[in-house]
C-alpha cells in the first residue's frame, strides 16, 4: 500500500497504523477514516461494521502463504487451503 501511494501525485494523511486488523476495522467503522481490506471479506465487514466501500484498488494484491513442517500435507484443513490457493482464493488462476 505504501508503494502504491508513492506512485500517486498525492499522499494521504495517516492518523494511525495498525498491526491488528480488528482494531483498524473498529477505527474505520467509527468514522475515523479509510482503511484497506481484501475484497473477499468486504461483505462481512459491511454487515458487521456497517462500513461502505468507497473505491477499489485493482493494482494491489495480497499474498497468502502456508508454512508447514510436514513434507506432505495431511491435515484436512491445510489440504483444503492449499488446494484452494492453487485455484486462487476467488477462483482466479495465479
Residue pairs with C-beta under 8 A, 6 or more apart in sequence:
1 36
1 60
4 57
4 59
4 60
5 11
5 12
12 34
15 32
15 33
16 24
16 27
16 32
16 33
18 24
18 27
21 37
24 35
25 35
25 37
25 45
25 49
25 51
26 49
27 33
27 35
28 34
28 35
28 49
28 51
29 49
29 50
29 51
34 54
36 57
36 60
37 45
38 62
39 56
39 90
40 89
40 90
42 53
45 51
46 52
46 53
64 85
64 89
66 78
66 81
66 82
66 85
68 78
73 79
73 82
86 94
87 93
88 94
